[in-house]
Amino acid sequence: MKQYVKSGTVKKFGLWDVVVQGKLSVHIAAQLASGAKFKGSDTFEVPGVGKVLISPNSVQGYSYEAPNNGVILLPERTVFAPENIDNHRF
């Protein structure tokens, strides 16, 4: 991706910590398996992650919305852009 950011093809992109993503996924799966129901705009605390929000699908550019449907964006991510892309070795 570095070459695409440097050439201007990609303005910026973000990466999440896979450990945090795993904690969030396991927590949500356990809650759903226990019968929990979630809806858009719900917020809740995830141990080891913090407070998360269920956003409408439109936050990712999708036009499809339905009850009990949404997107959870991880609270923190590293954003790579022309200003910092050379600070990372990959």
N, CA, C and O atoms as CSV, one atom per row, in Angstrom:
chain,resi,resn,atom,element,x,y,z
A,1,MET,N,N,0.816,-1.195,0.000
A,1,MET,CA,C,0.000,0.000,0.000
A,1,MET,C,C,0.863,1.265,0.000
A,1,MET,O,O,0.439,2.324,-0.463
A,2,LYS,N,N,2.070,1.131,0.524
A,2,LYS,CA,C,2.927,2.306,0.634
A,2,LYS,C,C,3.103,3.006,-0.712
A,2,LYS,O,O,3.015,4.232,-0.788
A,3,GLN,N,N,3.349,2.246,-1.761
A,3,GLN,CA,C,3.567,2.859,-3.068
A,3,GLN,C,C,2.320,3.593,-3.554
A,3,GLN,O,O,2.430,4.603,-4.248
A,4,TYR,N,N,1.139,3.097,-3.200
A,4,TYR,CA,C,-0.102,3.733,-3.652
A,4,TYR,C,C,-0.373,5.028,-2.887
A,4,TYR,O,O,-0.901,5.987,-3.450
A,5,VAL,N,N,-0.012,5.051,-1.612
A,5,VAL,CA,C,-0.141,6.287,-0.838
A,5,VAL,C,C,0.846,7.324,-1.365
A,5,VAL,O,O,0.495,8.490,-1.540
A,6,LYS,N,N,2.085,6.892,-1.616
A,6,LYS,CA,C,3.105,7.820,-2.101
A,6,LYS,C,C,2.776,8.373,-3.489
A,6,LYS,O,O,3.111,9.515,-3.801
A,7,SER,N,N,2.116,7.556,-4.323
A,7,SER,CA,C,1.778,8.023,-5.678
A,7,SER,C,C,0.501,8.858,-5.703
A,7,SER,O,O,0.194,9.494,-6.711
A,8,GLY,N,N,-0.247,8.857,-4.590
A,8,GLY,CA,C,-1.496,9.602,-4.547
A,8,GLY,C,C,-2.712,8.804,-4.981
A,8,GLY,O,O,-3.829,9.323,-4.966
A,9,THR,N,N,-2.511,7.538,-5.371
A,9,THR,CA,C,-3.632,6.678,-5.759
A,9,THR,C,C,-4.554,6.441,-4.573
A,9,THR,O,O,-5.776,6.460,-4.720
A,10,VAL,N,N,-3.969,6.216,-3.391
A,10,VAL,CA,C,-4.718,6.058,-2.146
A,10,VAL,C,C,-4.354,7.234,-1.257
A,10,VAL,O,O,-3.178,7.463,-0.973
A,11,LYS,N,N,-5.364,7.983,-0.815
A,11,LYS,CA,C,-5.103,9.167,0.021
A,11,LYS,C,C,-4.684,8.778,1.437
A,11,LYS,O,O,-3.768,9.370,2.007
A,12,LYS,N,N,-5.372,7.764,2.005
A,12,LYS,CA,C,-5.026,7.252,3.327
A,12,LYS,C,C,-5.778,5.947,3.538
A,12,LYS,O,O,-6.770,5.673,2.863
A,13,PHE,N,N,-5.295,5.141,4.487
A,13,PHE,CA,C,-5.976,3.906,4.847
A,13,PHE,C,C,-5.688,3.615,6.310
A,13,PHE,O,O,-4.727,4.135,6.876
A,14,GLY,N,N,-6.518,2.786,6.917
A,14,GLY,CA,C,-6.358,2.482,8.329
A,14,GLY,C,C,-6.252,0.997,8.574
A,14,GLY,O,O,-6.796,0.191,7.818
A,15,LEU,N,N,-5.547,0.634,9.633
A,15,LEU,CA,C,-5.426,-0.743,10.071
A,15,LEU,C,C,-5.776,-0.821,11.553
A,15,LEU,O,O,-5.440,0.065,12.338
A,16,TRP,N,N,-6.454,-1.896,11.911
A,16,TRP,CA,C,-6.831,-2.118,13.296
A,16,TRP,C,C,-5.939,-3.165,13.911
A,16,TRP,O,O,-5.353,-3.988,13.208
A,17,ASP,N,N,-5.836,-3.136,15.211
A,17,ASP,CA,C,-5.089,-4.125,15.975
A,17,ASP,C,C,-5.899,-5.429,15.962
A,17,ASP,O,O,-7.038,-5.453,16.427
A,18,VAL,N,N,-5.319,-6.505,15.435
A,18,VAL,CA,C,-6.056,-7.761,15.312
A,18,VAL,C,C,-6.409,-8.373,16.667
A,18,VAL,O,O,-7.400,-9.097,16.768
A,19,VAL,N,N,-5.631,-8.102,17.699
A,19,VAL,CA,C,-5.957,-8.610,19.033
A,19,VAL,C,C,-7.228,-7.936,19.537
A,19,VAL,O,O,-8.116,-8.600,20.071
A,20,VAL,N,N,-7.315,-6.633,19.368
A,20,VAL,CA,C,-8.519,-5.900,19.780
A,20,VAL,C,C,-9.714,-6.365,18.952
A,20,VAL,O,O,-10.808,-6.546,19.486
A,21,GLN,N,N,-9.508,-6.559,17.656
A,21,GLN,CA,C,-10.578,-7.031,16.790
A,21,GLN,C,C,-11.065,-8.412,17.251
A,21,GLN,O,O,-12.267,-8.680,17.246
A,22,GLY,N,N,-10.142,-9.274,17.645
A,22,GLY,CA,C,-10.514,-10.595,18.146
A,22,GLY,C,C,-11.309,-10.525,19.428
A,22,GLY,O,O,-12.304,-11.233,19.581
A,23,LYS,N,N,-10.879,-9.670,20.365
A,23,LYS,CA,C,-11.611,-9.501,21.624
A,23,LYS,C,C,-13.039,-9.028,21.357
A,23,LYS,O,O,-13.992,-9.534,21.950
A,24,LEU,N,N,-13.171,-8.070,20.474
A,24,LEU,CA,C,-14.489,-7.541,20.137
A,24,LEU,C,C,-15.356,-8.626,19.499
A,24,LEU,O,O,-16.518,-8.791,19.870
A,25,SER,N,N,-14.797,-9.361,18.548
A,25,SER,CA,C,-15.551,-10.412,17.849
A,25,SER,C,C,-16.019,-11.501,18.801
A,25,SER,O,O,-17.174,-11.924,18.741
A,26,VAL,N,N,-15.136,-11.955,19.676
A,26,VAL,CA,C,-15.487,-13.015,20.623
A,26,VAL,C,C,-16.564,-12.517,21.591
A,26,VAL,O,O,-17.500,-13.250,21.910
A,27,HIS,N,N,-16.432,-11.279,22.054
A,27,HIS,CA,C,-17.420,-10.722,22.985
A,27,HIS,C,C,-18.795,-10.644,22.321
A,27,HIS,O,O,-19.792,-11.061,22.911
A,28,ILE,N,N,-18.853,-10.116,21.101
A,28,ILE,CA,C,-20.130,-10.000,20.389
A,28,ILE,C,C,-20.724,-11.384,20.146
A,28,ILE,O,O,-21.918,-11.594,20.361
A,29,ALA,N,N,-19.899,-12.326,19.698
A,29,ALA,CA,C,-20.389,-13.688,19.441
A,29,ALA,C,C,-20.961,-14.313,20.713
A,29,ALA,O,O,-22.020,-14.938,20.674
A,30,ALA,N,N,-20.267,-14.147,21.836
A,30,ALA,CA,C,-20.743,-14.704,23.107
A,30,ALA,C,C,-22.064,-14.062,23.517
A,30,ALA,O,O,-22.970,-14.744,23.995
A,31,GLN,N,N,-22.168,-12.753,23.328
A,31,GLN,CA,C,-23.410,-12.054,23.674
A,31,GLN,C,C,-24.566,-12.547,22.809
A,31,GLN,O,O,-25.656,-12.810,23.318
A,32,LEU,N,N,-24.333,-12.670,21.515
A,32,LEU,CA,C,-25.386,-13.144,20.606
A,32,LEU,C,C,-25.774,-14.587,20.940
A,32,LEU,O,O,-26.956,-14.929,20.907
A,33,ALA,N,N,-24.794,-15.434,21.261
A,33,ALA,CA,C,-25.079,-16.825,21.624
A,33,ALA,C,C,-25.888,-16.909,22.915
A,33,ALA,O,O,-26.618,-17.876,23.135
A,34,SER,N,N,-25.756,-15.899,23.761
A,34,SER,CA,C,-26.500,-15.854,25.024
A,34,SER,C,C,-27.883,-15.229,24.858
A,34,SER,O,O,-28.638,-15.107,25.823
A,35,GLY,N,N,-28.210,-14.833,23.621
A,35,GLY,CA,C,-29.540,-14.276,23.368
A,35,GLY,C,C,-29.611,-12.758,23.334
A,35,GLY,O,O,-30.700,-12.200,23.197
A,36,ALA,N,N,-28.492,-12.085,23.453
A,36,ALA,CA,C,-28.504,-10.616,23.416
A,36,ALA,C,C,-28.973,-10.124,22.051
A,36,ALA,O,O,-28.723,-10.758,21.026
A,37,LYS,N,N,-29.646,-9.000,22.060
A,37,LYS,CA,C,-30.101,-8.350,20.832
A,37,LYS,C,C,-29.430,-6.986,20.755
A,37,LYS,O,O,-29.353,-6.271,21.755
A,38,PHE,N,N,-28.951,-6.631,19.589
A,38,PHE,CA,C,-28.319,-5.336,19.371
A,38,PHE,C,C,-29.060,-4.611,18.269
A,38,PHE,O,O,-29.662,-5.234,17.394
A,39,LYS,N,N,-29.011,-3.297,18.315
A,39,LYS,CA,C,-29.583,-2.492,17.240
A,39,LYS,C,C,-28.678,-1.295,17.000
A,39,LYS,O,O,-27.837,-0.952,17.830
A,40,GLY,N,N,-28.866,-0.678,15.863
A,40,GLY,CA,C,-28.082,0.506,15.534
A,40,GLY,C,C,-28.207,1.564,16.601
A,40,GLY,O,O,-29.279,1.749,17.177
A,41,SER,N,N,-27.142,2.245,16.865
A,41,SER,CA,C,-26.997,3.315,17.857
A,41,SER,C,C,-26.800,2.786,19.278
A,41,SER,O,O,-26.620,3.584,20.198
A,42,ASP,N,N,-26.828,1.465,19.485
A,42,ASP,CA,C,-26.499,0.917,20.800
A,42,ASP,C,C,-25.016,1.163,21.088
A,42,ASP,O,O,-24.181,1.097,20.186
A,43,THR,N,N,-24.707,1.441,22.325
A,43,THR,CA,C,-23.316,1.500,22.776
A,43,THR,C,C,-23.175,0.530,23.939
A,43,THR,O,O,-24.117,0.331,24.707
A,44,PHE,N,N,-22.014,-0.065,24.066
A,44,PHE,CA,C,-21.769,-0.985,25.166
A,44,PHE,C,C,-20.278,-1.099,25.400
A,44,PHE,O,O,-19.466,-0.748,24.544
A,45,GLU,N,N,-19.938,-1.592,26.565
A,45,GLU,CA,C,-18.546,-1.734,26.990
A,45,GLU,C,C,-18.070,-3.150,26.682
A,45,GLU,O,O,-18.768,-4.122,26.970
A,46,VAL,N,N,-16.892,-3.261,26.102
A,46,VAL,CA,C,-16.282,-4.564,25.823
A,46,VAL,C,C,-14.988,-4.637,26.631
A,46,VAL,O,O,-14.101,-3.803,26.451
A,47,PRO,N,N,-14.868,-5.639,27.533
A,47,PRO,CA,C,-13.654,-5.748,28.345
A,47,PRO,C,C,-12.396,-5.807,27.480
A,47,PRO,O,O,-12.327,-6.569,26.516
A,48,GLY,N,N,-11.413,-4.999,27.835
A,48,GLY,CA,C,-10.158,-4.968,27.100
A,48,GLY,C,C,-10.186,-4.150,25.831
A,48,GLY,O,O,-9.161,-3.994,25.167
A,49,VAL,N,N,-11.359,-3.621,25.483
A,49,VAL,CA,C,-11.496,-2.826,24.260
A,49,VAL,C,C,-11.997,-1.423,24.581
A,49,VAL,O,O,-11.442,-0.434,24.102
A,50,GLY,N,N,-13.042,-1.342,25.388
A,50,GLY,CA,C,-13.641,-0.059,25.729
A,50,GLY,C,C,-15.052,0.051,25.183
A,50,GLY,O,O,-15.691,-0.947,24.849
A,51,LYS,N,N,-15.514,1.271,25.100
A,51,LYS,CA,C,-16.871,1.546,24.646
A,51,LYS,C,C,-16.939,1.471,23.126
A,51,LYS,O,O,-16.106,2.058,22.436
A,52,VAL,N,N,-17.929,0.752,22.604
A,52,VAL,CA,C,-18.119,0.654,21.163
A,52,VAL,C,C,-19.547,1.060,20.810
A,52,VAL,O,O,-20.451,1.013,21.645
A,53,LEU,N,N,-19.724,1.452,19.578
A,53,LEU,CA,C,-21.004,1.929,19.065
A,53,LEU,C,C,-21.386,1.102,17.848
A,53,LEU,O,O,-20.546,0.822,16.993
A,54,ILE,N,N,-22.652,0.710,17.771
A,54,ILE,CA,C,-23.158,0.079,16.556
A,54,ILE,C,C,-23.686,1.201,15.671
A,54,ILE,O,O,-24.661,1.872,16.011
A,55,SER,N,N,-23.032,1.394,14.539
A,55,SER,CA,C,-23.392,2.458,13.596
A,55,SER,C,C,-24.256,1.883,12.479
A,55,SER,O,O,-24.223,0.678,12.232
A,56,PRO,N,N,-25.029,2.729,11.803
A,56,PRO,CA,C,-25.781,2.243,10.645
A,56,PRO,C,C,-24.812,1.829,9.537
A,56,PRO,O,O,-23.671,2.289,9.497
A,57,ASN,N,N,-25.270,0.967,8.650
A,57,ASN,CA,C,-24.435,0.507,7.542
A,57,ASN,C,C,-23.923,1.664,6.693
A,57,ASN,O,O,-22.877,1.552,6.054
A,58,SER,N,N,-24.647,2.761,6.685
A,58,SER,CA,C,-24.254,3.913,5.860
A,58,SER,C,C,-22.900,4.478,6.265
A,58,SER,O,O,-22.281,5.189,5.473
A,59,VAL,N,N,-22.411,4.182,7.487
A,59,VAL,CA,C,-21.103,4.672,7.916
A,59,VAL,C,C,-19.997,4.123,7.008
A,59,VAL,O,O,-18.928,4.724,6.890
A,60,GLN,N,N,-20.260,2.985,6.371
A,60,GLN,CA,C,-19.296,2.384,5.450
A,60,GLN,C,C,-19.700,2.616,3.993
A,60,GLN,O,O,-19.064,2.094,3.077
A,61,GLY,N,N,-20.763,3.404,3.782
A,61,GLY,CA,C,-21.175,3.719,2.422
A,61,GLY,C,C,-22.253,2.822,1.853
A,61,GLY,O,O,-22.619,2.964,0.686
A,62,TYR,N,N,-22.777,1.890,2.661
A,62,TYR,CA,C,-23.833,1.008,2.180
A,62,TYR,C,C,-25.188,1.691,2.306
A,62,TYR,O,O,-25.407,2.469,3.235
A,63,SER,N,N,-26.095,1.408,1.384
A,63,SER,CA,C,-27.431,1.997,1.455
A,63,SER,C,C,-28.432,1.051,2.115
A,63,SER,O,O,-29.552,1.461,2.417
A,64,TYR,N,N,-28.050,-0.203,2.344
A,64,TYR,CA,C,-28.962,-1.181,2.938
A,64,TYR,C,C,-29.017,-1.007,4.450
A,64,TYR,O,O,-27.982,-1.017,5.116
A,65,GLU,N,N,-30.193,-0.852,4.981
A,65,GLU,CA,C,-30.402,-0.788,6.427
A,65,GLU,C,C,-31.511,-1.767,6.781
A,65,GLU,O,O,-32.441,-1.953,5.996
A,66,ALA,N,N,-31.431,-2.384,7.926
A,66,ALA,CA,C,-32.453,-3.313,8.387
A,66,ALA,C,C,-32.426,-3.341,9.907
A,66,ALA,O,O,-31.415,-2.988,10.514
A,67,PRO,N,N,-33.519,-3.755,10.524
A,67,PRO,CA,C,-33.521,-3.890,11.988
A,67,PRO,C,C,-32.439,-4.875,12.427
A,67,PRO,O,O,-32.131,-5.828,11.711
A,68,ASN,N,N,-31.878,-4.644,13.584
A,68,ASN,CA,C,-30.838,-5.521,14.140
A,68,ASN,C,C,-29.663,-5.690,13.184
A,68,ASN,O,O,-29.119,-6.786,13.044
A,69,ASN,N,N,-29.282,-4.614,12.537
A,69,ASN,CA,C,-28.224,-4.658,11.550
A,69,ASN,C,C,-27.367,-3.423,11.737
A,69,ASN,O,O,-27.903,-2.348,12.006
A,70,GLY,N,N,-26.079,-3.537,11.605
A,70,GLY,CA,C,-25.210,-2.381,11.736
A,70,GLY,C,C,-23.748,-2.762,11.643
A,70,GLY,O,O,-23.398,-3.912,11.381
A,71,VAL,N,N,-22.907,-1.773,11.865
A,71,VAL,CA,C,-21.466,-1.930,11.735
A,71,VAL,C,C,-20.821,-1.462,13.039
A,71,VAL,O,O,-21.196,-0.430,13.595
A,72,ILE,N,N,-19.860,-2.228,13.512
A,72,ILE,CA,C,-19.093,-1.817,14.688
A,72,ILE,C,C,-17.689,-1.493,14.217
A,72,ILE,O,O,-16.968,-2.367,13.736
A,73,LEU,N,N,-17.308,-0.242,14.358
A,73,LEU,CA,C,-15.953,0.168,14.024
A,73,LEU,C,C,-15.122,0.122,15.292
A,73,LEU,O,O,-15.556,0.583,16.347
A,74,LEU,N,N,-13.939,-0.429,15.185
A,74,LEU,CA,C,-13.076,-0.489,16.357
A,74,LEU,C,C,-12.731,0.923,16.820
A,74,LEU,O,O,-12.563,1.827,16.001
A,75,PRO,N,N,-12.627,1.108,18.123
A,75,PRO,CA,C,-12.399,2.450,18.654
A,75,PRO,C,C,-11.104,3.114,18.209
A,75,PRO,O,O,-11.065,4.334,18.049
A,76,GLU,N,N,-10.057,2.350,18.010
A,76,GLU,CA,C,-8.776,2.946,17.636
A,76,GLU,C,C,-8.205,2.229,16.423
A,76,GLU,O,O,-8.376,1.021,16.260
A,77,ARG,N,N,-7.539,2.975,15.592
A,77,ARG,CA,C,-6.845,2.379,14.458
A,77,ARG,C,C,-5.670,3.272,14.094
A,77,ARG,O,O,-5.616,4.439,14.480
A,78,THR,N,N,-4.746,2.713,13.358
A,78,THR,CA,C,-3.627,3.492,12.853
A,78,THR,C,C,-3.974,3.915,11.437
A,78,THR,O,O,-4.290,3.078,10.592
A,79,VAL,N,N,-3.914,5.212,11.181
A,79,VAL,CA,C,-4.212,5.734,9.850
A,79,VAL,C,C,-2.891,6.087,9.172
A,79,VAL,O,O,-2.081,6.842,9.708
A,80,PHE,N,N,-2.696,5.530,7.993
A,80,PHE,CA,C,-1.499,5.782,7.198
A,80,PHE,C,C,-1.845,6.801,6.119
A,80,PHE,O,O,-2.852,6.660,5.423
A,81,ALA,N,N,-1.015,7.817,5.983
A,81,ALA,CA,C,-1.221,8.900,5.019
A,81,ALA,C,C,0.156,9.345,4.517
A,81,ALA,O,O,1.177,8.917,5.056
A,82,PRO,N,N,0.190,10.191,3.501
A,82,PRO,CA,C,1.485,10.631,2.982
A,82,PRO,C,C,2.407,11.214,4.065
A,82,PRO,O,O,3.627,11.081,3.975
A,83,GLU,N,N,1.834,11.849,5.072
A,83,GLU,CA,C,2.631,12.496,6.115
A,83,GLU,C,C,3.360,11.507,7.018
A,83,GLU,O,O,4.393,11.849,7.593
A,84,ASN,N,N,2.837,10.276,7.153
A,84,ASN,CA,C,3.456,9.348,8.099
A,84,ASN,C,C,3.812,7.987,7.492
A,84,ASN,O,O,4.321,7.119,8.201
A,85,ILE,N,N,3.561,7.789,6.229
A,85,ILE,CA,C,3.755,6.460,5.625
A,85,ILE,C,C,5.208,5.987,5.717
A,85,ILE,O,O,5.451,4.786,5.830
A,86,ASP,N,N,6.165,6.892,5.671
A,86,ASP,CA,C,7.575,6.491,5.748
A,86,ASP,C,C,8.039,6.205,7.171
A,86,ASP,O,O,9.168,5.760,7.376
A,87,ASN,N,N,7.172,6.459,8.163
A,87,ASN,CA,C,7.510,6.161,9.555
A,87,ASN,C,C,7.307,4.692,9.881
A,87,ASN,O,O,7.667,4.246,10.970
A,88,HIS,N,N,6.734,3.930,8.949
A,88,HIS,CA,C,6.393,2.529,9.191
A,88,HIS,C,C,7.168,1.637,8.232
A,88,HIS,O,O,7.281,1.924,7.041
A,89,ARG,N,N,7.693,0.560,8.775
A,89,ARG,CA,C,8.460,-0.391,7.960
A,89,ARG,C,C,7.592,-1.589,7.628
A,89,ARG,O,O,7.363,-2.450,8.479
A,90,PHE,N,N,7.118,-1.648,6.424
A,90,PHE,CA,C,6.357,-2.804,5.944
A,90,PHE,C,C,6.449,-2.859,4.450
A,90,PHE,O,O,5.880,-3.757,3.829
